[in-house]
Amino acid sequence: MNNIKVRSNFAGTATVILLSFLLFYFPSMLAILSKGDEPWGWTLMSIIMATLYTAIFCINYFWLVPVTLFKNDRKIIFFLSNILLILLACSLVPIWFESHGGLPRPRHLVHQQLSIWQYLMSYVKFIIRDGIMMILATALAYALRLSKEHENMRRRELELDAERQQIELKSLKAQLNPHFLFNSLNNIYALIAISPERAQKALHDLSSMLRFMIYDAASAYVPLIKEIQFISDYVELMKLRLSGSIKLGCNISLSNTEGLSIAPLLFLTLVENAFKHTTNNGNGGFINIDIRVDGEWVACCV
């Protein structure tokens, strides 16, 4: 299970990195290829900005969003951290280019003298354009991380629900096994003095039933024919303890069960409670059990 989780996390990380590459580097590469006659500064700036977009995206996705929003719920730290990152990136890049000859210009403006207003506006456009791109990279990282967190929560809820159901099933089996075993042994013990042949058959049926409960019932599903055969054997054993005043009607059909499966011990509680709680109230008690297969449906009426 741990190896599966490690592989899943690795695949998720690789997918995120590939996605960031396609979103940020791929358009820059297309722009570079379409501007083959532009100065090398354009190529350098495209690579630098794509790297900054990717860095801000990855910092938010792998660290800032999960730590500041999901674990500690510190929205102010999240917003301040991103504002600082974006301002730092938008400040350092122009400063670096300024120390190396200024921001790249299109080829037709390389030798043209720019006014102070035009010079300042080129920096303002740079900051606005790339600042918006960095904000979008941050928003995308948040959206993807939020989606992943919701998916993880849903998976954890499903795992907890499945685990809870397994615990309830094991608890139910633990309650049924001793109760059923003691009742059956007491019935066989009483039958030995009356009819050893019937006691021998009852002991054989009990052995088959215990084998089913210990081995087959440990699975999530069992063949339907085994489950119905188990109920039939159980009813035969419980007949031994019925008084003559209680009428038993049993119609358990083994036909049309081929290829069908069912959760184990699904009907045992119903049938067991019928024998446990039915008493002769003076008018004559009765137990009616009807289990049949209709297509892909199983009907159990007790």
C-alpha positions as CSV (number, residue, x, y, z in Angstrom):
1,M,0.0,0.0,0.0
2,N,2.8,2.4,0.8
3,N,4.5,1.6,-2.5
4,I,1.3,2.4,-4.3
5,K,1.0,5.7,-2.5
6,V,4.6,6.6,-3.3
7,R,4.1,5.9,-7.0
8,S,0.9,7.8,-7.0
9,N,2.5,10.9,-5.4
10,F,5.4,10.7,-7.8
11,A,3.1,10.5,-10.8
12,G,1.1,13.4,-9.4
13,T,4.2,15.5,-9.0
14,A,5.5,14.7,-12.4
15,T,2.1,15.6,-14.0
16,V,2.1,19.0,-12.2
17,I,5.7,19.7,-13.4
18,L,4.8,18.7,-17.0
19,L,1.7,20.8,-16.9
20,S,3.6,23.9,-15.7
21,F,6.1,23.3,-18.5
22,L,3.4,23.2,-21.1
23,L,1.6,26.2,-19.7
24,F,4.6,28.5,-19.3
25,Y,7.6,27.3,-21.4
26,F,5.7,26.0,-24.4
27,P,4.1,29.4,-25.4
28,S,7.5,31.0,-24.8
29,M,9.2,28.6,-27.1
30,L,6.6,29.2,-29.8
31,A,7.1,33.0,-29.4
32,I,10.9,32.5,-29.8
33,L,10.5,30.4,-32.9
34,S,8.1,32.9,-34.5
35,K,10.5,35.8,-33.9
36,G,13.7,34.5,-35.3
37,D,14.8,37.9,-36.5
38,E,14.3,39.6,-33.1
39,P,17.3,40.4,-30.8
40,W,18.6,37.7,-28.4
41,G,17.3,39.7,-25.5
42,W,13.7,38.6,-26.4
43,T,14.8,35.0,-26.2
44,L,16.5,35.5,-22.9
45,M,13.6,37.5,-21.4
46,S,11.1,34.8,-22.6
47,I,13.1,32.1,-20.8
48,I,13.5,34.1,-17.7
49,M,9.8,35.0,-17.4
50,A,8.7,31.4,-18.1
51,T,11.1,30.3,-15.4
52,L,9.6,32.8,-12.9
53,Y,6.0,31.8,-13.8
54,T,6.9,28.2,-13.2
55,A,8.7,28.9,-10.0
56,I,5.8,30.9,-8.6
57,F,3.4,28.2,-9.7
58,C,5.4,25.4,-8.1
59,I,6.1,27.4,-4.8
60,N,2.4,27.9,-4.4
61,Y,1.3,24.4,-5.4
62,F,3.9,22.4,-3.4
63,W,4.4,24.7,-0.4
64,L,2.4,27.9,0.1
65,V,-1.1,26.7,-0.6
66,P,-1.0,23.5,1.4
67,V,1.0,25.0,4.4
68,T,-0.7,28.4,4.7
69,L,-4.3,27.6,3.6
70,F,-5.0,23.9,4.2
71,K,-2.9,23.1,7.3
72,N,-2.9,26.4,9.2
73,D,-5.6,28.5,7.5
74,R,-3.4,31.6,7.4
75,K,-4.8,33.5,4.4
76,I,-3.0,36.7,5.3
77,I,0.4,35.0,5.1
78,F,-0.6,33.4,1.8
79,F,-1.6,36.7,0.2
80,L,1.4,38.7,1.7
81,S,3.8,36.0,0.6
82,N,2.5,36.0,-3.0
83,I,2.5,39.8,-3.2
84,L,6.1,39.8,-2.0
85,L,7.1,37.2,-4.5
86,I,5.4,39.0,-7.4
87,L,6.8,42.4,-6.5
88,L,10.2,40.9,-6.1
89,A,10.1,39.2,-9.5
90,C,8.7,42.3,-11.2
91,S,11.4,44.5,-9.7
92,L,14.5,42.3,-10.0
93,V,14.0,41.4,-13.7
94,P,13.8,45.1,-14.9
95,I,16.8,46.0,-12.7
96,W,18.8,43.1,-14.1
97,F,18.0,44.1,-17.7
98,E,18.7,47.7,-16.9
99,S,22.2,46.8,-15.7
100,H,22.6,44.9,-19.0
101,G,21.4,47.5,-21.5
102,G,17.7,47.8,-20.7
103,L,14.6,45.8,-21.5
104,P,14.7,44.2,-25.0
105,R,13.1,46.2,-27.7
106,P,11.6,45.0,-31.1
107,R,14.1,45.2,-33.9
108,H,12.5,48.3,-35.5
109,L,13.0,50.2,-32.2
110,V,16.5,49.1,-31.3
111,H,18.2,52.3,-32.6
112,Q,15.4,54.6,-31.9
113,Q,15.7,57.2,-29.2
114,L,12.9,56.8,-26.6
115,S,11.5,59.6,-24.6
116,I,11.4,59.3,-20.8
117,W,7.6,58.7,-21.0
118,Q,8.0,55.9,-23.5
119,Y,10.8,54.4,-21.5
120,L,8.7,54.5,-18.3
121,M,5.7,53.1,-20.1
122,S,7.7,50.1,-21.4
123,Y,8.5,49.2,-17.8
124,V,4.9,49.8,-16.7
125,K,3.6,47.5,-19.4
126,F,6.2,44.9,-18.5
127,I,5.2,45.0,-14.8
128,I,1.4,44.9,-15.5
129,R,1.6,42.2,-18.1
130,D,4.0,39.8,-16.2
131,G,2.4,40.7,-12.9
132,I,-1.0,39.5,-14.1
133,M,0.6,36.3,-15.5
134,M,2.2,35.6,-12.1
135,I,-1.2,36.2,-10.4
136,L,-2.8,33.8,-12.8
137,A,0.0,31.2,-12.1
138,T,-0.8,31.6,-8.4
139,A,-4.5,31.2,-8.9
140,L,-4.0,28.1,-11.1
141,A,-1.8,26.5,-8.4
142,Y,-4.5,27.2,-5.8
143,A,-7.3,25.8,-8.0
144,L,-5.3,22.6,-8.8
145,R,-4.3,22.1,-5.2
146,L,-7.8,22.6,-3.9
147,S,-9.1,20.1,-6.4
148,K,-6.5,17.6,-5.3
149,E,-7.3,18.2,-1.6
150,H,-11.0,17.6,-2.2
151,E,-10.2,14.4,-4.0
152,N,-8.0,13.2,-1.2
153,M,-10.7,14.0,1.4
154,R,-13.2,12.1,-0.7
155,R,-10.8,9.1,-0.9
156,R,-10.1,9.2,2.8
157,E,-13.9,9.2,3.5
158,L,-14.4,6.2,1.3
159,E,-11.5,4.4,2.9
160,L,-12.8,5.2,6.4
161,D,-16.3,4.1,5.4
162,A,-15.0,0.8,4.0
163,E,-12.9,0.2,7.1
164,R,-15.9,1.0,9.4
165,Q,-18.0,-1.5,7.5
166,Q,-15.3,-4.2,7.7
167,I,-15.1,-3.6,11.5
168,E,-18.9,-3.8,11.9
169,L,-18.9,-7.0,9.8
170,K,-16.1,-8.6,11.8
171,S,-17.9,-7.6,15.1
172,L,-21.1,-9.1,13.8
173,K,-19.3,-12.4,12.9
174,A,-17.6,-12.5,16.3
175,Q,-21.0,-12.2,18.0
176,L,-22.7,-14.8,15.7
177,N,-20.1,-17.5,15.8
178,P,-20.0,-18.4,19.6
179,H,-23.8,-18.0,20.0
180,F,-24.5,-20.2,17.0
181,L,-21.9,-22.7,18.0
182,F,-23.1,-23.2,21.6
183,N,-26.7,-23.5,20.5
184,S,-25.8,-26.1,17.9
185,L,-23.6,-28.2,20.2
186,N,-26.3,-28.2,22.9
187,N,-28.8,-29.4,20.4
188,I,-26.5,-32.2,19.1
189,Y,-25.7,-33.2,22.7
190,A,-29.3,-33.6,23.5
191,L,-29.9,-35.5,20.3
192,I,-27.2,-38.1,21.0
193,A,-29.3,-39.9,23.6
194,I,-32.3,-39.9,21.3
195,S,-31.0,-40.6,17.8
196,P,-27.3,-41.2,17.3
197,E,-27.7,-41.3,13.6
198,R,-29.4,-37.9,13.5
199,A,-26.8,-36.5,15.8
200,Q,-24.0,-37.8,13.5
201,K,-25.6,-36.1,10.5
202,A,-26.1,-32.9,12.5
203,L,-22.5,-32.9,13.6
204,H,-21.5,-33.3,9.9
205,D,-23.7,-30.4,8.9
206,L,-22.2,-28.3,11.8
207,S,-18.7,-29.0,10.6
208,S,-19.6,-27.8,7.1
209,M,-21.2,-24.7,8.4
210,L,-18.2,-23.8,10.6
211,R,-15.9,-24.3,7.7
212,F,-18.1,-21.9,5.7
213,M,-18.1,-19.3,8.5
214,I,-14.4,-19.5,9.2
215,Y,-13.0,-19.6,5.6
216,D,-15.6,-18.6,3.0
217,A,-17.3,-15.9,5.1
218,A,-14.0,-14.1,5.5
219,S,-14.3,-12.9,1.8
220,A,-16.3,-9.9,0.8
221,Y,-18.6,-12.1,-1.4
222,V,-19.4,-15.8,-1.5
223,P,-21.2,-17.9,-4.1
224,L,-24.9,-17.6,-3.5
225,I,-25.4,-21.4,-3.6
226,K,-23.0,-21.7,-0.6
227,E,-24.9,-19.0,1.3
228,I,-28.3,-20.6,0.7
229,Q,-26.9,-24.1,1.5
230,F,-25.5,-22.7,4.8
231,I,-29.0,-21.3,5.7
232,S,-30.6,-24.7,4.8
233,D,-28.2,-26.5,7.1
234,Y,-28.7,-24.0,9.8
235,V,-32.5,-24.5,9.6
236,E,-32.1,-28.3,9.8
237,L,-30.0,-27.9,13.0
238,M,-32.4,-25.5,14.6
239,K,-35.3,-27.8,14.0
240,L,-33.8,-29.9,16.8
241,R,-34.7,-27.4,19.4
242,L,-38.3,-26.5,18.2
243,S,-41.2,-27.7,20.3
244,G,-43.9,-29.6,18.5
245,S,-46.3,-26.7,19.0
246,I,-44.3,-24.4,16.7
247,K,-44.9,-24.9,13.0
248,L,-42.0,-24.5,10.7
249,G,-42.5,-23.6,7.0
250,C,-39.3,-23.6,5.0
251,N,-39.0,-23.0,1.3
252,I,-35.3,-22.5,0.4
253,S,-34.6,-22.9,-3.4
254,L,-31.1,-23.7,-4.7
255,S,-32.0,-23.3,-8.3
256,N,-30.9,-20.4,-10.5
257,T,-28.0,-19.6,-8.3
258,E,-25.2,-20.3,-10.8
259,G,-22.7,-17.4,-11.2
260,L,-24.3,-15.3,-8.6
261,S,-22.5,-14.0,-5.5
262,I,-23.7,-12.3,-2.3
263,A,-22.3,-10.8,0.9
264,P,-21.7,-13.7,3.4
265,L,-24.0,-14.3,6.4
266,L,-26.5,-11.7,5.1
267,F,-29.6,-13.7,6.0
268,L,-28.3,-15.5,9.1
269,T,-29.3,-12.8,11.6
270,L,-32.9,-12.8,10.3
271,V,-33.2,-16.6,10.4
272,E,-31.5,-16.8,13.8
273,N,-33.8,-14.2,15.3
274,A,-36.8,-16.1,14.0
275,F,-35.8,-19.2,16.0
276,K,-34.6,-17.2,19.0
277,H,-37.8,-15.1,19.5
278,T,-40.6,-17.3,18.3
279,T,-42.5,-18.8,21.3
280,N,-45.8,-20.6,21.7
281,N,-48.3,-17.9,22.8
282,G,-51.2,-20.4,23.3
283,N,-52.5,-20.0,19.7
284,G,-49.6,-21.8,18.2
285,G,-46.3,-20.2,17.1
286,F,-44.9,-20.5,13.6
287,I,-41.8,-19.7,11.5
288,N,-42.0,-19.2,7.8
289,I,-38.8,-18.9,5.8
290,D,-38.8,-18.3,2.1
291,I,-35.6,-17.7,0.1
292,R,-35.7,-17.7,-3.7
293,V,-33.8,-16.4,-6.7
294,D,-35.6,-14.3,-9.4
295,G,-33.2,-13.4,-12.1
296,E,-30.4,-11.4,-10.5
297,W,-32.5,-10.7,-7.4
298,V,-32.6,-12.7,-4.2
299,A,-35.7,-12.5,-2.1
300,C,-35.6,-13.5,1.6
301,C,-38.8,-13.4,3.6
302,V,-38.7,-14.6,7.3
